[in-house]
Amino acid sequence: MPAKKDPDASVSVPCFYGAELRFKREAAGLTLEQLAEGSFRGISFLSQIERGERRMPMDLALHVDRKLGTDGFFKRRCEDAAKARRVGIAEHFADAADLEKTARTIEDWAPLLVPGLLQTKAYATAIARSAMPRASDTKVKEVVSARLGRARLFAQEDPPKFWAILDESVIRRRTLSPAGMVELLGHIVSVISATRSIVQIVPATAPAHPFMMGLTRIMTFVDAPPLVYTEGLHSGQLVDYPALVMAYRESYDLLRAAAQPPEASLAMIAEAAEEYRNEAQQHRSELRAVAQE
């Protein structure tokens, strides 16, 4: 059973929601196992909700109200708690964003985009603008602020151990100006070095490998089973079925073998940054020449 950890209800709406759930459950004399009985959710899932780390789905809110006799309280507050957690965060990623804060390890596979934890403001803005071309400036700023804010987890007392595998196209795609790409790639190297994280690059010349598909993340926890998060264009899914999680784990391990070693990968990123730097300098020289004519 997950270790008990009292939530601080003052931290956020989800933490208040979770603390209230624990209070009502204990007042009813029920254990997590007893409360979960009859629902489609496990003990660890309920424990994460009580700690304010995970959204309570509507089916579970209805179940809890029935078991605890709370007259629809959790049903009514379910959506309020969810909204409070996802300002600037896509709804399909909200649970994964909360869970990464308490993860022991985070392992990302990024075939198309730089992982959110490694993005710069300019890159995050460009990606948000491309995904939401009709969004207001305010909405884009919310998304960018939320994405950059997630990197604060590296400043925690015991931050997650981070491992990212990127397809080479991610560092070659000209999402920004040459100067912006220099900043982005330099930022990646800086974060990886400062946090003692690991990055690997799957070269463009690599043959077929186990992850020829979209973004995937594997997270492990001290007091809960591992989870996998997968994402498509406008949707995402958390996977907790043990056999399926293990299958993803095996595929990720095979992907590691197909990627360049960490030292060689950092050298590839530095080399790409130097190419962009030279291009930026050449562009500035051309502009000065034109200005002098």
N, C-alpha and C positions, 0 to 999 in steps of 0.2 A: 504494500500500500504506500502511496506517496507520503513523504515526510510532511508533517504538519507545519505550516508556515502562516502565521497570522497576517492577514492583509491589512494595509494601512488604508482605511476607507477615505481618508482625506486626499489621497493622491489624485484620483480621477473618478469620473462617473462609473466606469467599469469596476474599479476597486470598491466603490461604495456598494454597487450592485452585488459583487461577490461577497463582501463582508456581511451584507444583509442575508444572503443565501445561507452562509455558514451559521449565522445567528439563529435563523429560523429552523435550520436543520437540527442544530444541537438542542434548541429549545424543545423540539419535538422528540428528542431522544433517539434520533436516527444516525447511523453511520453513513459514510459515503456509499458503501456497498448496498445498504438497505434503501437509500434514496434512489440509487441507480436501478435497482431491481424493477423490472417491468418496462424500462425504457430501452431505447436502442443505443444508449451511450454507456461508456465505461467509467470506472472509478477515476482514472487519471484525467479524463475529460472534465468531470465535475470538479475535481480538485483545481484544475487550471482556471475554471470559471470563478471559483471561490477566491482565487488569488488575483482576479482581475486581468488575467492573461488571455482569456479566450471568450468569444461571443457565445451567448446562450442562444441556440436556435429555437424557433418557435415551438417545435414539437416537444422539446425538453422543458420549456417554460410552462407549457400546458400540463405536462406530467408532474412537474414540481408543485404547481399550484394544487393539483389534486392530492398529491401525497402529503403536503404540508398544511392543506386547508387554508391557503393564503388568499382566497377570494379574488383570484385573477391578478394579484400584485405583479408577479413575475411576467405574466403575459403583457400587461400594460407597460411595464418598464423595459421590456426586452429591446424594442426598437430604439428607445431613448439611449440605452447603453451602447448599442451598436453605432448610432450616429455620432456619439461623443468620441468614439475611438477612430473614426475614419475620415476626419477632416484632412483633405489632401491625399488620402490613401484610397485606392480603388477598393470597392467593396469586396471583390473576390480575393484581394491580397491582405485584407484587414487582419484575419486570424494569423497568417504567416508573419506579418509585421509585428504583431504583439508577441508571438512565440519566440522570435529571434532575440528578444531582449533577455530571455532566461535560458537560451540554448547553451549547451556545453560546447557543441561544435556546429558550425555551419559550413556546408560544402555546396558550392554553386557550380552549375554548368551553364555557361552563357554563350550560345551559338550565334546570337545576333546583336546583342547590346551589352555594354559595360554594366556589370551588376550595380544595383542601386547604391550599395555600400562603398563603391569606388568612384562614383560620379562627381564631376565638378558642377558648379552652378550653371556654367554656360552649356555643358553637355545635357544636364537635366532639363534645362529650359528648351533646348533644341528638340529633345525627345518628346517633351510634353506638348510643344507646339505642333509637332508632326502628327502626334496621336489625337490632339484635340484642336484642329485648325479653327474651329468656330468659338472656342472658349474665350472668356474675357481675360484680361490681364490679371485680374484678382484671382480667378480660378487657377491660372497657370502658376502664379506666385504661391498659392496654397500647396499645389502639387510639388513644386520645386522645394519649398521650405520643408515639407513633410519628408521628402526623399533625402535631403541633405541632413535633416535632423536625425534620421535613423543611424547615421554614422557615430552618433554620440555613444552608442553602446560600447565602442572601443575604449571609451574613457572610464568604463565601469571598473570597480575594484577587481572583479574577476570576469573579464570579457570573454566572449566565445572564441574558440580557436577557429580561425577562418581559413578556408581553402577555396580558391576559385580556379576553374578551368575555362579558358576562353578560346573560342575559335579564332584563328589568325585574322579572319575577315573583320572581326570586331575592332582591331587596332589599325586595320588598313582602310576601313570605310571612312571617307571624308565627311563625317557628320558636321564638323566645324571647320573654320578657316585653319590654315596651317599653324598659326599662332595658338589657336584654341586647342588643336590636337596636341601641340607640344605641352600645353598646360595640363591637358587630360592625362596623357601618358606619364608625364612627370608626377602627377598626383597619384596615379596608380602605384608607381614604384615607391613613392614616399610612404603611402599608407601601408603597403605590404611590408616595407622595411621597418617602419615605426611600430607596427603591431605584431611583428614576428609572424606574419601570416605567410601563406604560400600561394603562388600563382603559377599556373602552367598554361602553355599555349599549344593548341592542336594545330600543327602547320597545315597550310593549304595543300601540301603534297601528301598529307596522310591518306591512307586508304580508308575504306568504309570502316566505321567504328560503331559501338553499341548505342551511341546517343545521337543518331542522325535525326533529331527532332527538336522540339522547343525547349525553352528554359526549364531547368529542373533544380530543385534544392533539397538537400537532405539535412535534417536537424536532429541532433541527439540532446538529451536532457539528463540532469542528475537524478531527478525523481519522477520521471515519466518515460514511456516508451518512445522510440524514435519515430519521426514523421517524415513524409516526403511531400513537397509542394511542386506541382507542375502547372505551367501557365501557357495559354494560347493567346490569341489576339485580344479578345475581350472577356476572357474567363480564366479561372484558376481553380485548382482542386487540391485539398489536403488529403493525403493517403495515409491511413494508419493501420490498414490490414497487414499483420506481421509478415505473411508470406510475400505480399506484394512489395512491402518495404525492403525485404531482403533481396528481392529480385532487382530493385533499383540500386541497392547497395552493390550488388555484384557487377551490374553494368557500369556503375561509376568507377569501381576499382579497375575494370577493364579500360575505361576511358583514360584513367591516369596513365596506364601503360602505353596508350597510343599518343599521349601528349609529350612535349619536350620536357626535360628535367627542369626544376625550378630555376637553377642558375642560367641555363640556356634560354629559358622563357623570359627572364628579366633582361637578358642581353638582347633578345628580339624586340622587346618593348623599347629599350633604350635606342636601338638602331633605328626603329621606326620614328621615334621622337627626333632623332638627329636628322633624318630625311625631311621631316616636316619643318624643322628649324632652318635647314638650308633653303628650303622652298620659301619660307617666310622672309628670310633675309634677302633672297633674290627679288622677291616681290617688292620689298621696301626700297631696294636699290633702283628698281625700274620706276617706281613712283617718284623717287628723287630726281632721276634722269629726266622724266617727263616734266617735272616742276621747273627744272632749270632751262628747259628749251624756250 
